[in-house]
């Protein structure tokens, strides 16, 4: 249930891990897994429920750490939450702790890659994202999106486009992958293709705005954010 793409399954996982906490309140594992379930649910909900879900995920992760969690899951959750809150250094520290605790965990390496990219260190993020994908022969569609964003940040636009196409092919609802297809094509001066992809963005997300994109993509370096925005605007968004 935890790794399902259905909201009802994620909610079932939350209930099961909350029950684990009730039955074993001295063990950190229930808290860590419940935190992960709430984070997963928040990632699926861009509506008004997301802040509440993230608050609960952060609360549970902190409780797991107080109980001496050694799985790295609590730090993995906190890395994602710190990044959303634009607390970049805290996000990186949590991601690094998660990688140390989970040296074979593809999700931990993907989280660190994403943090590094938003920190303005895309060259480092590329290797970590590639490593995460090698660790998991069958990986979620957002893994190549993280790799694509790192390639884009490094001005490797052809490679960014290839990785984004993998993500979007696996999940046609992956908005970030589609936006990277738009931006990479615009950066390569393939403007007609970029504009066609822009039309797909507005079909997929009619309420899309550049302002909302800027607010929900926590780049520390504004020039990195502006690079992406300029290419999106060039394609008509």
VEXDO-469970 format. One record per residue (C-alpha): residue number from 1; y, x, z. Coordinates in nm, 3 decimals, always signed. Layout:
<recs>
REC  nr       Y       X       Z
REC NUM       Y       X       Z
...
</recs>
This chain:
<recs>
REC  nr       Y       X       Z
REC   1  +0.000  +0.000  +0.000
REC   2  +0.242  +0.284  +0.082
REC   3  +0.244  +0.422  -0.273
REC   4  +0.248  +0.087  -0.452
REC   5  +0.538  -0.013  -0.677
REC   6  +0.525  -0.370  -0.541
REC   7  +0.770  -0.459  -0.264
REC   8  +0.517  -0.679  -0.084
REC   9  +0.274  -0.387  -0.060
REC  10  +0.544  -0.160  +0.084
REC  11  +0.631  -0.427  +0.339
REC  12  +0.264  -0.451  +0.433
REC  13  +0.260  -0.073  +0.486
REC  14  +0.565  -0.104  +0.711
REC  15  +0.392  -0.368  +0.921
REC  16  +0.075  -0.161  +0.948
REC  17  +0.261  +0.152  +1.058
REC  18  +0.475  -0.047  +1.303
REC  19  +0.145  -0.169  +1.452
REC  20  +0.024  +0.193  +1.466
REC  21  +0.336  +0.277  +1.666
REC  22  +0.266  -0.011  +1.904
REC  23  -0.094  +0.101  +1.956
REC  24  -0.022  +0.476  +1.974
REC  25  +0.339  +0.518  +2.091
REC  26  +0.283  +0.881  +2.194
REC  27  +0.169  +0.990  +1.846
REC  28  +0.431  +1.093  +1.587
REC  29  +0.216  +1.000  +1.286
REC  30  +0.290  +0.625  +1.300
REC  31  +0.664  +0.696  +1.322
REC  32  +0.653  +0.943  +1.030
REC  33  +0.456  +0.712  +0.801
REC  34  +0.665  +0.409  +0.894
REC  35  +0.980  +0.610  +0.816
REC  36  +0.838  +0.697  +0.475
REC  37  +0.752  +0.332  +0.409
REC  38  +1.107  +0.221  +0.490
REC  39  +1.249  +0.495  +0.267
REC  40  +1.021  +0.383  -0.018
REC  41  +1.138  +0.024  +0.030
REC  42  +1.505  +0.129  +0.030
REC  43  +1.451  +0.323  -0.293
REC  44  +1.333  +0.001  -0.455
REC  45  +1.630  -0.201  -0.327
REC  46  +1.984  -0.128  -0.441
REC  47  +2.102  -0.450  -0.274
REC  48  +2.250  -0.521  +0.066
REC  49  +1.917  -0.456  +0.243
REC  50  +1.908  -0.085  +0.151
REC  51  +2.144  +0.038  +0.429
REC  52  +1.939  -0.146  +0.695
REC  53  +1.614  -0.002  +0.557
REC  54  +1.759  +0.350  +0.551
REC  55  +1.888  +0.317  +0.908
REC  56  +1.540  +0.217  +1.022
REC  57  +1.382  +0.504  +0.827
REC  58  +1.620  +0.755  +0.988
REC  59  +1.559  +0.613  +1.336
REC  60  +1.182  +0.639  +1.295
REC  61  +1.201  +0.990  +1.150
REC  62  +1.410  +1.110  +1.443
REC  63  +1.162  +0.955  +1.686
REC  64  +0.878  +1.134  +1.508
REC  65  +1.060  +1.466  +1.547
REC  66  +1.115  +1.397  +1.917
REC  67  +0.737  +1.353  +1.944
REC  68  +0.688  +1.698  +1.782
REC  69  +0.586  +1.581  +1.435
REC  70  +0.418  +1.869  +1.250
REC  71  +0.340  +1.688  +0.923
REC  72  +0.680  +1.752  +0.762
REC  73  +0.701  +1.385  +0.666
REC  74  +0.987  +1.309  +0.903
REC  75  +1.191  +1.596  +0.756
REC  76  +1.103  +1.479  +0.405
REC  77  +1.248  +1.137  +0.487
REC  78  +1.558  +1.285  +0.650
REC  79  +1.620  +1.517  +0.353
REC  80  +1.644  +1.211  +0.128
REC  81  +1.868  +1.023  +0.370
REC  82  +2.101  +1.317  +0.433
REC  83  +2.135  +1.362  +0.058
REC  84  +2.227  +0.996  +0.007
REC  85  +2.492  +1.041  +0.279
REC  86  +2.626  +1.356  +0.104
REC  87  +2.533  +1.574  +0.402
REC  88  +2.413  +1.844  +0.167
REC  89  +2.348  +2.131  +0.408
REC  90  +2.154  +1.905  +0.645
REC  91  +1.955  +1.775  +0.348
REC  92  +1.865  +2.127  +0.237
REC  93  +1.763  +2.234  +0.588
REC  94  +1.539  +1.928  +0.624
REC  95  +1.387  +1.983  +0.278
REC  96  +1.313  +2.346  +0.361
REC  97  +1.144  +2.247  +0.687
REC  98  +0.936  +1.991  +0.498
REC  99  +0.825  +2.249  +0.239
REC 100  +0.727  +2.493  +0.514
REC 101  +0.521  +2.226  +0.689
REC 102  +0.375  +2.091  +0.363
REC 103  +0.325  +2.391  +0.130
REC 104  +0.100  +2.193  -0.104
REC 105  +0.305  +1.872  -0.107
REC 106  +0.456  +1.783  -0.445
REC 107  +0.696  +1.532  -0.285
REC 108  +0.843  +1.799  -0.055
REC 109  +0.909  +2.037  -0.344
REC 110  +1.059  +1.757  -0.554
REC 111  +1.290  +1.664  -0.267
REC 112  +1.406  +2.024  -0.231
REC 113  +1.461  +2.050  -0.608
REC 114  +1.673  +1.735  -0.603
REC 115  +1.881  +1.863  -0.310
REC 116  +1.940  +2.197  -0.480
REC 117  +2.049  +2.029  -0.800
REC 118  +2.306  +1.816  -0.618
REC 119  +2.419  +2.126  -0.429
REC 120  +2.509  +2.289  -0.761
REC 121  +2.204  +2.517  -0.782
REC 122  +2.019  +2.365  -1.080
REC 123  +1.861  +2.694  -1.195
REC 124  +1.669  +2.713  -0.866
REC 125  +1.583  +2.343  -0.885
REC 126  +1.409  +2.382  -1.222
REC 127  +1.133  +2.608  -1.089
REC 128  +1.070  +2.389  -0.785
REC 129  +1.052  +2.070  -0.993
REC 130  +0.810  +2.236  -1.234
REC 131  +0.598  +2.355  -0.942
REC 132  +0.588  +2.005  -0.793
REC 133  +0.461  +1.867  -1.124
REC 134  +0.190  +2.132  -1.139
REC 135  +0.082  +2.043  -0.786
REC 136  +0.035  +1.678  -0.888
REC 137  -0.131  +1.637  -1.229
REC 138  -0.061  +1.264  -1.194
REC 139  +0.293  +1.233  -1.062
REC 140  +0.554  +0.956  -1.023
REC 141  +0.786  +0.902  -1.319
REC 142  +1.088  +1.026  -1.125
REC 143  +0.953  +1.383  -1.101
REC 144  +1.044  +1.460  -1.465
REC 145  +1.378  +1.288  -1.399
REC 146  +1.454  +1.544  -1.128
REC 147  +1.351  +1.821  -1.368
REC 148  +1.565  +1.671  -1.645
REC 149  +1.870  +1.657  -1.417
REC 150  +1.819  +2.022  -1.325
REC 151  +1.791  +2.121  -1.692
REC 152  +2.106  +1.921  -1.766
REC 153  +2.292  +2.093  -1.483
REC 154  +2.189  +2.426  -1.634
REC 155  +2.315  +2.316  -1.980
REC 156  +1.960  +2.324  -2.119
REC 157  +2.010  +1.994  -2.296
REC 158  +1.707  +1.991  -2.527
REC 159  +1.476  +2.048  -2.232
REC 160  +1.666  +1.788  -2.029
REC 161  +1.611  +1.538  -2.310
REC 162  +1.238  +1.613  -2.337
REC 163  +1.184  +1.569  -1.960
REC 164  +1.390  +1.249  -1.949
REC 165  +1.187  +1.102  -2.235
REC 166  +0.868  +1.163  -2.036
REC 167  +1.012  +0.972  -1.741
REC 168  +1.148  +0.686  -1.946
REC 169  +0.826  +0.660  -2.146
REC 170  +0.629  +0.624  -1.822
REC 171  +0.878  +0.382  -1.667
REC 172  +1.118  +0.190  -1.898
REC 173  +1.307  +0.072  -1.587
REC 174  +1.401  +0.427  -1.488
REC 175  +1.779  +0.405  -1.523
REC 176  +1.848  +0.768  -1.431
REC 177  +1.608  +0.889  -1.702
REC 178  +1.781  +0.670  -1.960
REC 179  +2.125  +0.795  -1.851
REC 180  +2.003  +1.152  -1.894
REC 181  +1.885  +1.063  -2.246
REC 182  +2.235  +0.931  -2.315
REC 183  +2.412  +1.233  -2.168
REC 184  +2.184  +1.497  -2.321
REC 185  +2.216  +1.347  -2.668
REC 186  +2.593  +1.331  -2.629
REC 187  +2.601  +1.694  -2.512
REC 188  +2.402  +1.786  -2.826
REC 189  +2.653  +1.587  -3.039
REC 190  +2.389  +1.333  -3.143
REC 191  +2.639  +1.059  -3.079
REC 192  +2.473  +0.775  -3.271
REC 193  +2.149  +0.828  -3.079
REC 194  +2.348  +0.854  -2.756
REC 195  +2.533  +0.529  -2.829
REC 196  +2.206  +0.350  -2.907
REC 197  +2.069  +0.468  -2.571
REC 198  +2.394  +0.348  -2.408
REC 199  +2.328  -0.001  -2.540
REC 200  +1.986  +0.012  -2.377
REC 201  +2.157  +0.103  -2.048
REC 202  +2.371  -0.211  -2.063
REC 203  +2.065  -0.425  -2.142
REC 204  +1.872  -0.271  -1.853
REC 205  +2.166  -0.281  -1.612
REC 206  +2.449  -0.512  -1.732
REC 207  +2.653  -0.434  -1.420
REC 208  +2.647  -0.057  -1.480
REC 209  +2.979  +0.121  -1.424
REC 210  +3.077  +0.488  -1.424
REC 211  +3.239  +0.435  -1.084
REC 212  +2.913  +0.314  -0.931
REC 213  +2.727  +0.603  -1.094
REC 214  +2.969  +0.849  -0.934
REC 215  +2.933  +0.685  -0.593
REC 216  +2.553  +0.687  -0.597
REC 217  +2.492  +1.040  -0.730
REC 218  +2.583  +1.279  -0.448
REC 219  +2.696  +1.591  -0.635
REC 220  +2.868  +1.838  -0.405
REC 221  +3.042  +2.008  -0.699
REC 222  +3.270  +1.755  -0.866
REC 223  +3.266  +1.957  -1.189
REC 224  +2.891  +1.894  -1.217
REC 225  +2.947  +1.522  -1.174
REC 226  +3.232  +1.526  -1.426
REC 227  +3.012  +1.703  -1.681
REC 228  +2.764  +1.415  -1.665
REC 229  +3.034  +1.148  -1.666
REC 230  +3.214  +1.299  -1.965
REC 231  +2.899  +1.284  -2.174
REC 232  +2.824  +0.926  -2.066
REC 233  +3.176  +0.822  -2.160
REC 234  +3.149  +1.004  -2.491
REC 235  +2.853  +0.780  -2.568
REC 236  +3.053  +0.468  -2.491
REC 237  +2.965  +0.393  -2.128
</recs>
